[in-house]
Amino acid sequence: MKMVPDIRLRTIQQIRNATVKIDYPDRTFLVDPFLAKKGTYPGFLDTFHSELRNPTVELPLPAKDIMSGVDAVIVTRTYLDHWDGGDHKFIPKAMPLFVQREADAQVIRGQG
């Protein structure tokens, strides 16, 4: 009998907005790491509360704790509320980082 690997999801933890940590039995992914401190960036123009600075809430735990156990990062888009564009210094350079579009890969490479 051929054994099938256990690919069942163990946990999903919503961190903030689009940022989630997905834990499978043998891999952990961080999706859309928007981990800047509360109020780091201006509000989004032409939104209902554009006067509110972003992110609008604090992280539920320190960024280093969020990164603990992460095997790879997935960035669905490089919009500010999905990718900080500068506040990602806590992501090791050798960590795999997946994007959907070549344009997003170029943006991220350009940020170091």
VMD Tcl script that builds the backbone (N, CA, C; Angstrom):
set m [mol new atoms 336]
animate dup $m
set s [atomselect $m all]
$s set {name element resname resid chain x y z} {
  {N N MET 1 A 0.841 -1.172 0.000}
  {CA C MET 1 A 0.000 0.000 0.000}
  {C C MET 1 A 0.892 1.243 0.000}
  {N N LYS 2 A 0.598 2.154 -0.892}
  {CA C LYS 2 A 1.360 3.401 -0.984}
  {C C LYS 2 A 0.845 4.383 0.075}
  {N N MET 3 A 1.755 4.945 0.830}
  {CA C MET 3 A 1.389 5.918 1.867}
  {C C MET 3 A 1.269 7.302 1.240}
  {N N VAL 4 A 0.213 7.998 1.561}
  {CA C VAL 4 A -0.017 9.358 1.083}
  {C C VAL 4 A 0.389 10.310 2.196}
  {N N PRO 5 A 1.201 11.315 1.891}
  {CA C PRO 5 A 1.605 12.253 2.948}
  {C C PRO 5 A 0.405 12.982 3.547}
  {N N ASP 6 A 0.524 13.300 4.819}
  {CA C ASP 6 A -0.536 14.025 5.523}
  {C C ASP 6 A -0.446 15.504 5.145}
  {N N ILE 7 A -1.395 15.972 4.330}
  {CA C ILE 7 A -1.353 17.369 3.891}
  {C C ILE 7 A -2.461 18.190 4.541}
  {N N ARG 8 A -3.071 17.622 5.558}
  {CA C ARG 8 A -4.142 18.350 6.222}
  {C C ARG 8 A -3.608 19.589 6.932}
  {N N LEU 9 A -4.387 20.602 6.860}
  {CA C LEU 9 A -4.085 21.869 7.512}
  {C C LEU 9 A -4.152 21.694 9.022}
  {N N ARG 10 A -3.164 22.258 9.728}
  {CA C ARG 10 A -3.212 22.210 11.190}
  {C C ARG 10 A -3.852 23.469 11.747}
  {N N THR 11 A -3.325 24.641 11.359}
  {CA C THR 11 A -3.904 25.888 11.862}
  {C C THR 11 A -3.770 27.005 10.830}
  {N N ILE 12 A -4.681 27.967 10.947}
  {CA C ILE 12 A -4.577 29.241 10.222}
  {C C ILE 12 A -4.698 30.314 11.289}
  {N N GLN 13 A -3.720 31.220 11.299}
  {CA C GLN 13 A -3.749 32.318 12.261}
  {C C GLN 13 A -3.785 33.624 11.488}
  {N N GLN 14 A -4.869 34.381 11.645}
  {CA C GLN 14 A -4.907 35.694 11.019}
  {C C GLN 14 A -4.104 36.650 11.889}
  {N N ILE 15 A -3.164 37.322 11.263}
  {CA C ILE 15 A -2.286 38.254 11.972}
  {C C ILE 15 A -2.865 39.664 11.890}
  {N N ARG 16 A -3.142 40.097 10.660}
  {CA C ARG 16 A -3.655 41.446 10.419}
  {C C ARG 16 A -4.085 41.532 8.959}
  {N N ASN 17 A -5.249 42.106 8.719}
  {CA C ASN 17 A -5.742 42.327 7.365}
  {C C ASN 17 A -5.566 41.069 6.510}
  {N N ALA 18 A -4.719 41.110 5.505}
  {CA C ALA 18 A -4.512 39.955 4.634}
  {C C ALA 18 A -3.410 39.027 5.147}
  {N N THR 19 A -2.735 39.389 6.200}
  {CA C THR 19 A -1.607 38.606 6.707}
  {C C THR 19 A -2.092 37.410 7.504}
  {N N VAL 20 A -1.726 36.228 7.027}
  {CA C VAL 20 A -2.089 34.992 7.719}
  {C C VAL 20 A -0.887 34.055 7.777}
  {N N LYS 21 A -0.864 33.251 8.825}
  {CA C LYS 21 A 0.149 32.213 8.983}
  {C C LYS 21 A -0.583 30.880 8.849}
  {N N ILE 22 A -0.158 30.075 7.883}
  {CA C ILE 22 A -0.803 28.802 7.594}
  {C C ILE 22 A 0.160 27.682 7.946}
  {N N ASP 23 A -0.282 26.826 8.830}
  {CA C ASP 23 A 0.575 25.765 9.351}
  {C C ASP 23 A 0.066 24.402 8.891}
  {N N TYR 24 A 0.859 23.740 8.049}
  {CA C TYR 24 A 0.619 22.364 7.646}
  {C C TYR 24 A 1.520 21.476 8.502}
  {N N PRO 25 A 1.324 20.162 8.495}
  {CA C PRO 25 A 2.167 19.309 9.339}
  {C C PRO 25 A 3.672 19.451 9.088}
  {N N ASP 26 A 4.087 19.707 7.856}
  {CA C ASP 26 A 5.532 19.779 7.594}
  {C C ASP 26 A 6.013 21.103 7.013}
  {N N ARG 27 A 5.143 22.098 6.885}
  {CA C ARG 27 A 5.520 23.415 6.341}
  {C C ARG 27 A 4.638 24.493 6.954}
  {N N THR 28 A 5.237 25.667 7.111}
  {CA C THR 28 A 4.475 26.819 7.583}
  {C C THR 28 A 4.725 27.983 6.629}
  {N N PHE 29 A 3.637 28.605 6.162}
  {CA C PHE 29 A 3.714 29.713 5.226}
  {C C PHE 29 A 3.178 30.984 5.883}
  {N N LEU 30 A 3.828 32.091 5.593}
  {CA C LEU 30 A 3.311 33.398 5.990}
  {C C LEU 30 A 2.854 34.085 4.705}
  {N N VAL 31 A 1.584 34.465 4.657}
  {CA C VAL 31 A 1.002 35.073 3.463}
  {C C VAL 31 A 0.833 36.575 3.692}
  {N N ASP 32 A 1.299 37.360 2.738}
  {CA C ASP 32 A 1.148 38.812 2.734}
  {C C ASP 32 A 1.608 39.470 4.040}
  {N N PRO 33 A 2.914 39.425 4.294}
  {CA C PRO 33 A 3.437 39.965 5.558}
  {C C PRO 33 A 3.408 41.488 5.635}
  {N N PHE 34 A 2.367 42.005 6.235}
  {CA C PHE 34 A 2.216 43.443 6.500}
  {C C PHE 34 A 2.462 43.609 7.998}
  {N N LEU 35 A 3.736 43.739 8.374}
  {CA C LEU 35 A 4.114 43.647 9.781}
  {C C LEU 35 A 4.698 44.933 10.356}
  {N N ALA 36 A 4.454 46.045 9.709}
  {CA C ALA 36 A 4.930 47.332 10.229}
  {C C ALA 36 A 4.202 47.675 11.523}
  {N N LYS 37 A 4.797 48.564 12.286}
  {CA C LYS 37 A 4.147 49.030 13.511}
  {C C LYS 37 A 2.914 49.866 13.163}
  {N N LYS 38 A 1.955 49.863 14.055}
  {CA C LYS 38 A 0.728 50.631 13.873}
  {C C LYS 38 A 1.056 52.087 13.534}
  {N N GLY 39 A 0.387 52.615 12.507}
  {CA C GLY 39 A 0.528 54.024 12.144}
  {C C GLY 39 A 1.774 54.387 11.366}
  {N N THR 40 A 2.515 53.411 10.867}
  {CA C THR 40 A 3.763 53.685 10.142}
  {C C THR 40 A 3.530 54.441 8.839}
  {N N TYR 41 A 2.450 54.142 8.151}
  {CA C TYR 41 A 2.197 54.694 6.825}
  {C C TYR 41 A 0.958 55.597 6.827}
  {N N PRO 42 A 0.883 56.538 5.889}
  {CA C PRO 42 A -0.315 57.391 5.790}
  {C C PRO 42 A -1.551 56.554 5.473}
  {N N GLY 43 A -2.711 57.143 5.699}
  {CA C GLY 43 A -3.965 56.480 5.337}
  {C C GLY 43 A -4.087 56.342 3.834}
  {N N PHE 44 A -4.962 55.451 3.407}
  {CA C PHE 44 A -5.180 55.251 1.978}
  {C C PHE 44 A -6.114 56.330 1.457}
  {N N LEU 45 A -5.663 57.059 0.442}
  {CA C LEU 45 A -6.454 58.149 -0.143}
  {C C LEU 45 A -7.787 57.631 -0.666}
  {N N ASP 46 A -8.783 58.471 -0.593}
  {CA C ASP 46 A -10.113 58.181 -1.123}
  {C C ASP 46 A -10.782 56.966 -0.492}
  {N N THR 47 A -10.426 56.683 0.782}
  {CA C THR 47 A -11.135 55.640 1.519}
  {C C THR 47 A -11.969 56.301 2.607}
  {N N PHE 48 A -12.871 55.560 3.199}
  {CA C PHE 48 A -13.791 56.111 4.191}
  {C C PHE 48 A -13.073 56.810 5.335}
  {N N HIS 49 A -12.013 56.218 5.843}
  {CA C HIS 49 A -11.235 56.833 6.922}
  {C C HIS 49 A -9.796 57.064 6.467}
  {N N SER 50 A -9.638 57.839 5.431}
  {CA C SER 50 A -8.308 58.082 4.884}
  {C C SER 50 A -7.401 58.827 5.861}
  {N N GLU 51 A -7.986 59.402 6.913}
  {CA C GLU 51 A -7.164 60.098 7.914}
  {C C GLU 51 A -6.462 59.111 8.855}
  {N N LEU 52 A -6.898 57.854 8.873}
  {CA C LEU 52 A -6.276 56.859 9.750}
  {C C LEU 52 A -4.996 56.329 9.122}
  {N N ARG 53 A -3.923 56.357 9.904}
  {CA C ARG 53 A -2.643 55.856 9.416}
  {C C ARG 53 A -2.647 54.329 9.436}
  {N N ASN 54 A -1.837 53.743 8.572}
  {CA C ASN 54 A -1.760 52.285 8.434}
  {C C ASN 54 A -0.442 51.731 8.942}
  {N N PRO 55 A -0.455 50.548 9.442}
  {CA C PRO 55 A -1.609 49.736 9.791}
  {C C PRO 55 A -2.430 50.400 10.892}
  {N N THR 56 A -3.702 50.056 10.932}
  {CA C THR 56 A -4.605 50.712 11.883}
  {C C THR 56 A -4.634 50.013 13.237}
  {N N VAL 57 A -4.062 48.818 13.319}
  {CA C VAL 57 A -4.017 48.085 14.591}
  {C C VAL 57 A -2.603 47.553 14.827}
  {N N GLU 58 A -2.278 47.339 16.090}
  {CA C GLU 58 A -0.982 46.750 16.448}
  {C C GLU 58 A -0.955 45.267 16.056}
  {N N LEU 59 A 0.232 44.739 15.912}
  {CA C LEU 59 A 0.379 43.302 15.721}
  {C C LEU 59 A -0.046 42.579 16.992}
  {N N PRO 60 A -0.608 41.380 16.874}
  {CA C PRO 60 A -1.013 40.643 18.072}
  {C C PRO 60 A 0.173 40.078 18.855}
  {N N LEU 61 A 1.343 39.991 18.207}
  {CA C LEU 61 A 2.572 39.548 18.858}
  {C C LEU 61 A 3.746 40.091 18.053}
  {N N PRO 62 A 4.949 40.091 18.615}
  {CA C PRO 62 A 6.092 40.658 17.901}
  {C C PRO 62 A 6.352 39.961 16.559}
  {N N ALA 63 A 6.858 40.728 15.587}
  {CA C ALA 63 A 7.128 40.189 14.253}
  {C C ALA 63 A 8.060 38.982 14.319}
  {N N LYS 64 A 9.050 39.004 15.201}
  {CA C LYS 64 A 9.974 37.858 15.289}
  {C C LYS 64 A 9.236 36.603 15.735}
  {N N ASP 65 A 8.220 36.740 16.563}
  {CA C ASP 65 A 7.421 35.590 16.983}
  {C C ASP 65 A 6.518 35.113 15.849}
  {N N ILE 66 A 6.012 36.044 15.068}
  {CA C ILE 66 A 5.202 35.673 13.906}
  {C C ILE 66 A 6.056 34.884 12.922}
  {N N MET 67 A 7.303 35.294 12.727}
  {CA C MET 67 A 8.197 34.624 11.788}
  {C C MET 67 A 8.705 33.280 12.309}
  {N N SER 68 A 8.561 33.034 13.578}
  {CA C SER 68 A 9.057 31.790 14.159}
  {C C SER 68 A 8.409 30.583 13.485}
  {N N GLY 69 A 9.224 29.697 12.962}
  {CA C GLY 69 A 8.739 28.476 12.325}
  {C C GLY 69 A 8.293 28.628 10.889}
  {N N VAL 70 A 8.353 29.837 10.338}
  {CA C VAL 70 A 7.924 30.052 8.954}
  {C C VAL 70 A 8.975 29.472 8.004}
  {N N ASP 71 A 8.504 28.676 7.041}
  {CA C ASP 71 A 9.393 28.065 6.049}
  {C C ASP 71 A 9.456 28.863 4.751}
  {N N ALA 72 A 8.379 29.589 4.435}
  {CA C ALA 72 A 8.335 30.358 3.189}
  {C C ALA 72 A 7.292 31.459 3.307}
  {N N VAL 73 A 7.465 32.485 2.473}
  {CA C VAL 73 A 6.546 33.627 2.435}
  {C C VAL 73 A 5.854 33.647 1.079}
  {N N ILE 74 A 4.566 33.937 1.101}
  {CA C ILE 74 A 3.790 34.079 -0.130}
  {C C ILE 74 A 3.260 35.514 -0.165}
  {N N VAL 75 A 3.551 36.225 -1.250}
  {CA C VAL 75 A 3.066 37.597 -1.425}
  {C C VAL 75 A 2.088 37.577 -2.590}
  {N N THR 76 A 0.813 37.834 -2.302}
  {CA C THR 76 A -0.194 37.779 -3.361}
  {C C THR 76 A -0.186 39.016 -4.238}
  {N N ARG 77 A 0.270 40.136 -3.685}
  {CA C ARG 77 A 0.426 41.381 -4.436}
  {C C ARG 77 A 1.284 42.322 -3.606}
  {N N THR 78 A 1.870 43.291 -4.237}
  {CA C THR 78 A 2.763 44.201 -3.517}
  {C C THR 78 A 2.072 45.494 -3.108}
  {N N TYR 79 A 0.761 45.476 -2.962}
  {CA C TYR 79 A 0.055 46.629 -2.396}
  {C C TYR 79 A 0.517 46.791 -0.955}
  {N N LEU 80 A 0.499 48.003 -0.473}
  {CA C LEU 80 A 1.014 48.300 0.865}
  {C C LEU 80 A 0.391 47.438 1.956}
  {N N ASP 81 A -0.890 47.145 1.865}
  {CA C ASP 81 A -1.513 46.360 2.939}
  {C C ASP 81 A -1.283 44.854 2.807}
  {N N HIS 82 A -0.447 44.446 1.839}
  {CA C HIS 82 A -0.069 43.044 1.680}
  {C C HIS 82 A 1.437 42.849 1.819}
  {N N TRP 83 A 2.196 43.881 1.541}
  {CA C TRP 83 A 3.664 43.811 1.570}
  {C C TRP 83 A 4.172 45.180 1.952}
  {N N ASP 84 A 4.905 45.259 3.047}
  {CA C ASP 84 A 5.341 46.533 3.611}
  {C C ASP 84 A 6.286 47.313 2.709}
  {N N GLY 85 A 7.040 46.640 1.899}
  {CA C GLY 85 A 7.944 47.336 1.007}
  {C C GLY 85 A 9.116 47.987 1.708}
  {N N GLY 86 A 9.436 47.578 2.877}
  {CA C GLY 86 A 10.572 48.142 3.594}
  {C C GLY 86 A 10.640 47.614 5.007}
  {N N ASP 87 A 9.523 47.222 5.539}
  {CA C ASP 87 A 9.501 46.736 6.914}
  {C C ASP 87 A 9.533 45.207 6.939}
  {N N HIS 88 A 10.276 44.632 6.008}
  {CA C HIS 88 A 10.370 43.184 5.915}
  {C C HIS 88 A 11.771 42.690 6.280}
  {N N LYS 89 A 12.499 43.482 7.037}
  {CA C LYS 89 A 13.876 43.144 7.395}
  {C C LYS 89 A 13.982 41.866 8.220}
  {N N PHE 90 A 12.882 41.441 8.801}
  {CA C PHE 90 A 12.856 40.250 9.625}
  {C C PHE 90 A 12.747 38.972 8.794}
  {N N ILE 91 A 12.513 39.087 7.481}
  {CA C ILE 91 A 12.436 37.911 6.612}
  {C C ILE 91 A 13.851 37.586 6.142}
  {N N PRO 92 A 14.380 36.405 6.501}
  {CA C PRO 92 A 15.732 36.047 6.073}
  {C C PRO 92 A 15.858 36.039 4.551}
  {N N LYS 93 A 16.961 36.555 4.043}
  {CA C LYS 93 A 17.169 36.645 2.594}
  {C C LYS 93 A 17.124 35.272 1.920}
  {N N ALA 94 A 17.514 34.230 2.640}
  {CA C ALA 94 A 17.535 32.884 2.061}
  {C C ALA 94 A 16.172 32.194 2.107}
  {N N MET 95 A 15.195 32.799 2.759}
  {CA C MET 95 A 13.871 32.182 2.868}
  {C C MET 95 A 13.161 32.228 1.518}
  {N N PRO 96 A 12.570 31.117 1.089}
  {CA C PRO 96 A 11.810 31.141 -0.162}
  {C C PRO 96 A 10.656 32.148 -0.078}
  {N N LEU 97 A 10.469 32.904 -1.153}
  {CA C LEU 97 A 9.415 33.904 -1.226}
  {C C LEU 97 A 8.725 33.735 -2.576}
  {N N PHE 98 A 7.425 33.481 -2.545}
  {CA C PHE 98 A 6.667 33.216 -3.756}
  {C C PHE 98 A 5.762 34.399 -4.081}
  {N N VAL 99 A 5.698 34.733 -5.376}
  {CA C VAL 99 A 4.797 35.776 -5.863}
  {C C VAL 99 A 4.026 35.216 -7.056}
  {N N GLN 100 A 2.951 35.909 -7.435}
  {CA C GLN 100 A 2.142 35.450 -8.566}
  {C C GLN 100 A 2.559 36.075 -9.893}
  {N N ARG 101 A 3.136 37.285 -9.815}
  {CA C ARG 101 A 3.434 38.020 -11.043}
  {C C ARG 101 A 4.904 38.427 -11.073}
  {N N GLU 102 A 5.476 38.425 -12.238}
  {CA C GLU 102 A 6.864 38.836 -12.404}
  {C C GLU 102 A 7.046 40.290 -11.968}
  {N N ALA 103 A 6.051 41.139 -12.205}
  {CA C ALA 103 A 6.150 42.541 -11.787}
  {C C ALA 103 A 6.331 42.644 -10.269}
  {N N ASP 104 A 5.628 41.811 -9.515}
  {CA C ASP 104 A 5.783 41.814 -8.064}
  {C C ASP 104 A 7.166 41.307 -7.656}
  {N N ALA 105 A 7.661 40.294 -8.362}
  {CA C ALA 105 A 9.013 39.793 -8.087}
  {C C ALA 105 A 10.043 40.895 -8.311}
  {N N GLN 106 A 9.876 41.688 -9.354}
  {CA C GLN 106 A 10.804 42.786 -9.638}
  {C C GLN 106 A 10.749 43.841 -8.538}
  {N N VAL 107 A 9.551 44.159 -8.049}
  {CA C VAL 107 A 9.401 45.132 -6.972}
  {C C VAL 107 A 10.151 44.647 -5.733}
  {N N ILE 108 A 9.930 43.405 -5.374}
  {CA C ILE 108 A 10.551 42.844 -4.165}
  {C C ILE 108 A 12.056 42.748 -4.319}
  {N N ARG 109 A 12.529 42.299 -5.479}
  {CA C ARG 109 A 13.986 42.252 -5.719}
  {C C ARG 109 A 14.586 43.652 -5.608}
  {N N GLY 110 A 13.882 44.651 -6.122}
  {CA C GLY 110 A 14.366 46.025 -6.058}
  {C C GLY 110 A 14.459 46.570 -4.640}
  {N N GLN 111 A 13.717 45.972 -3.733}
  {CA C GLN 111 A 13.762 46.395 -2.326}
  {C C GLN 111 A 14.816 45.630 -1.523}
  {N N GLY 112 A 15.515 44.748 -2.196}
  {CA C GLY 112 A 16.591 44.010 -1.527}
  {C C GLY 112 A 16.168 42.676 -0.995}
}
mol reanalyze $m
mol bondsrecalc $m
mol representation Tube
mol addrep $m
